Amino acid sequence: MSTLPRTLRLRTRPATAGFSLIELMIALAIALFLIAGMVLIFQNTRSTYTTEKSLAQLQDSERLAMTMIADVIQSAGYFPNPAQNLAQDALPASPDFPTAQNSWDTNTNIAASTNAQGETISVRYAAAPTDAIMNCMGQSNTSGGLLSWDNTLSVDANGFLTCQVWDSADGKTSTAELVGGFATGNGIQSMNFVYGVNTGTASNGSCVDSYMNAAQVTAGSYWPDVCSVTVSLVFVNPLPPADGSKPTITFTRVIALMNQAGVNNS
């Protein structure tokens, strides 16, 4: 038996390790604070990614839509090899253009109309099988002979840029949705045009001396004198503000007609 006093023996026992309730609550509070910070950082990162992705998709839609429109409009009145092909054969009468092309001075290859989503444009041109010319649906001439197209571009009620093509090979019309759509977050609200016209006063080699809307061009019979088309596409902003409004973003481009640009017809 030990001869040490009882009080001395009690003092030599090791103390029991542990945390008090207050210490546990403080540790829990710190942990919750850190977790909340990490969740906030994650949410901000995801929001930034979503925003950047939406803007990138919008920019892609803008570029694609305007590239398609430009490819069509700039080809207005084109037909291959005028030394071998006559205009009235290359560009015959069609649904949008009831008169065959006889000369550059008396007929037009651009027509305009309106719908609930702004303006519509129809463009006529032709292509040979060897031409790198396509219609608004991205189709080339595979008919084996000369082929003319009526291309009609418009915006539909679902926010799509749409293309309607009539071709002289079979006389059929087909339609396709190209770019946009409200369901995709890149919807097009409207499309509008301003026409650069040579009314006869252009100078210094310029082709344009006046800018008109479709009604003014029609009233002055200036369709054969259109040298350029300014296209404005109004997209719905995919990142609307917190107040619930729907702001828009307008994308504009000036497109020169290949058979007119740089030529002074005065």
Residue pairs with C-beta under 8 A, 6 or more apart in sequence:
2 9
19 27
51 239
54 185
54 238
54 239
55 238
55 239
57 184
57 185
57 186
57 238
58 185
58 186
58 235
58 237
58 238
58 249
61 179
61 180
61 186
61 235
62 233
62 235
62 251
64 178
64 179
65 161
65 178
65 179
65 180
65 188
65 233
65 251
66 231
66 233
66 251
66 253
68 136
68 138
68 153
68 161
68 163
68 178
68 179
69 153
69 161
69 231
69 233
69 253
69 255
70 231
70 253
70 255
71 134
71 136
72 123
72 135
72 136
72 151
72 153
73 110
73 121
73 123
73 229
73 231
73 255
73 257
74 255
74 256
74 257
74 258
75 123
75 125
75 133
75 258
76 109
76 110
76 123
76 124
76 125
76 226
76 257
76 258
76 259
77 91
77 101
77 104
77 109
77 124
77 125
77 257
77 259
77 260
78 125
78 126
78 127
78 133
78 258
78 259
79 85
79 87
79 90
79 91
79 101
79 125
79 126
79 127
79 146
79 148
80 90
80 126
80 127
80 128
80 131
80 146
81 128
85 126
85 146
87 100
87 101
87 102
87 103
87 104
88 100
88 101
88 102
89 146
90 101
90 126
90 146
90 148
91 97
91 100
91 101
91 109
91 124
91 125
91 126
91 148
92 100
92 148
92 168
93 99
93 100
94 124
94 148
94 150
94 166
94 168
95 150
95 166
95 173
96 111
96 122
96 124
96 150
96 152
96 166
97 107
97 108
97 109
97 111
97 122
97 124
97 150
99 107
100 107
101 107
101 109
101 124
104 224
104 259
105 224
106 224
107 224
108 223
108 224
108 226
109 123
109 124
109 125
110 121
110 122
110 123
110 124
110 223
110 226
110 229
111 121
111 122
111 223
112 119
112 120
112 121
112 122
112 193
112 214
112 217
112 218
113 119
113 120
113 122
113 214
114 120
114 214
115 154
115 155
116 157
117 154
117 155
117 156
117 157
117 188
117 189
117 190
117 191
118 155
118 190
118 191
118 192
118 234
119 154
119 191
119 192
119 193
119 214
120 152
120 153
120 154
120 191
121 152
121 153
121 154
121 193
121 229
122 150
122 151
122 152
122 153
123 150
123 151
123 152
123 153
124 148
124 149
124 150
124 151
125 133
125 148
125 149
125 151
126 146
126 147
126 148
126 149
126 168
127 133
127 134
127 140
127 141
127 146
127 147
127 148
127 149
128 141
128 146
128 147
129 141
129 142
129 143
129 144
129 145
131 140
131 141
132 140
133 140
133 141
134 140
135 149
135 151
135 163
135 165
135 167
136 151
136 152
136 153
136 163
136 164
136 165
136 178
137 163
137 165
137 174
137 176
137 178
139 165
141 147
143 169
147 167
147 168
147 169
148 167
148 168
149 165
149 166
149 167
149 168
150 164
150 165
150 166
150 167
151 163
151 164
151 165
152 163
152 164
152 165
153 161
153 162
153 163
153 191
154 161
154 162
154 164
154 191
155 161
155 162
155 180
155 188
155 189
155 190
155 191
156 162
156 177
158 177
158 181
158 182
158 183
158 187
159 180
159 181
159 182
159 183
159 186
159 187
159 188
159 189
159 236
160 177
160 178
160 179
160 180
160 181
160 187
160 188
161 177
161 178
161 179
161 180
161 188
161 191
161 233
162 175
162 176
162 177
162 178
163 175
163 176
163 178
164 173
164 174
164 175
165 173
165 174
165 175
166 172
166 173
179 186
179 188
180 186
180 187
180 188
180 235
181 187
182 236
185 238
186 235
186 236
186 238
187 235
187 236
188 233
188 234
188 235
188 236
189 234
189 235
189 236
189 248
190 233
190 234
191 231
191 232
191 233
191 234
192 231
192 232
192 234
193 213
193 214
193 229
193 230
193 231
193 232
194 211
194 212
194 213
194 229
194 230
194 232
195 211
195 212
195 213
195 214
195 217
195 222
195 226
195 228
195 229
195 230
196 207
196 208
196 210
196 211
196 226
196 227
196 228
196 229
196 230
196 254
197 208
197 209
197 210
197 211
197 212
197 217
197 220
197 222
197 225
197 226
197 227
198 206
198 207
198 208
198 209
198 210
198 225
198 227
198 260
198 264
198 265
198 266
199 209
199 210
199 220
199 222
199 225
200 209
200 265
200 266
201 209
201 210
201 266
202 208
202 209
202 264
202 265
202 266
203 209
203 264
203 266
205 262
205 264
206 264
207 227
207 228
207 256
207 260
207 261
207 262
207 263
207 264
207 265
208 227
208 228
211 230
212 220
212 222
216 222
217 223
217 226
225 260
225 265
226 257
226 260
227 256
227 257
227 260
227 261
227 263
228 254
228 255
228 256
228 257
228 260
228 261
229 254
229 255
229 257
230 252
230 253
230 254
230 255
231 252
231 253
231 254
231 255
232 250
232 251
232 252
233 250
233 251
233 252
234 248
234 249
234 250
234 251
235 248
235 249
235 250
235 251
236 246
236 248
236 249
237 246
237 247
237 248
237 249
240 246
240 247
241 247
256 262
